[in-house]
Amino acid sequence: GNTIDTTGAFPVFYARTPAAQWRAELESELGAEPDGGSAFGGVRSVALAPGGLIAVLDHRAPQILAFTSDGTPDGSWGRAGAGPGEYRRPYSVAFLGDSLLLFDPGLSRITLFD
């Protein structure tokens, strides 16, 4: 059967049963161009909202892009700058309920878009 070795600094689990087989399938594609290329220049972070909305932070784009769960463009958030709703060096995005949080170390702040 399965065993756990606790003699070292960290427990090690040894499975004697066959490993599960995983398979990846494409469900939707964001930013695909007709020529097979991508509309994104440098995706840095992606966040999924509870309702299925997807936020894509492309640090080369002027805005954070929004997509529906089937990949359809659905608006954007923010823009480059230093004022409210703007960012200088965006790093990551996350959803807090229906609000989008943007971490921007370039301006030393977290911006909340609602």
N, C-alpha and C positions, 0 to 999 in steps of 0.2 A: 503494500500500500504506500501511501504518501508518508513522508517523514519530514521532521523539522530538526535541523542541526543547530543547537544553541550554544555550542562550545566556543564560537568566535565572538567578535565584537558585535556582530549583527546576526540575527537568526536567518538561516537559509532554508527555504522550502524546496524539497525535492518531490516532484510529481512523478508517479510511476504510471499514470494513465496517459493515453495519447492527448496531445495538445489540441485544443479546439481549432478548427479551420476558419480563417477569416477571409472575407472577400470584400473588396471595395467596388461600389457601383456609382457612376456619375448620376446625380439626381438633378442638378441644375448647374448652370455655368454663368458666372458674372463677368461682364466686361469683354465678352468674346467679340472679336471683329470678324466681318465676313471673309477676310483673307486668311483667317486662322490665327491672327495675332491677338494681342490683348490691348484693351483700352487703358490699362493701368501702367503707370511708370515705375512704381515702387511701393507695393502694398506693405505697410508696416504693422497694421492691426485690423482685426475683424471682430465685430461683436454682433450677437444675435439677441434681439429684443424678445420678451416673453410672447408677444403677438406674432412673431415671425419676421419682423422687419430686420434687415441686415445692414449694418453700418460698416463701410470700408474706408479705412484711413490710408490713403495713398499719399505719401509725403511729398510727391512731386505734383500733385493736383492742387488747385486753389481751394478746394472744398472737400469736406467729408461726404462721401456719396452714400445714398440710401437706396436699397433694393428690396423688393418684395421677395417672399420665399421662393418664387418661381424664377427669379433673376431679372424681373422687370425694373428698370430705373424708377425711383420714387422720391426724387428730391435730393436735398443736400443740407448740410449744416455748416455754418461758419465760413471764414475766409482768412486769408493771410493778412496780418496786421498786428497791432498792439492794443486795440480798443476792445470794448465788450463784444463777445462773440467772435473774436479774432484770435489767431494764434501765430506763433513765430516758428516753433520747431515742434510740431505735434509728434507725440511718441506712441500713445495707445488710447484706445476707446473702450468703454464698457457701458452697459445699460444698468441703470438703477431704477427699476420699475419701467415707466415709459420715458424717462429722461436719459439723455446720453451724456456721459462724462468723458471729457477729453483731458488727458494729462499732457501738459506742455512744459517741458523743462526749459525751453527757450525764454518763456515769460515767468517761470517759477510759479505756475498755478495750475489748478484743475478748473476747467470751465464746465458748467452744467447747462445743457441745452434741453429745454422742455417744450 
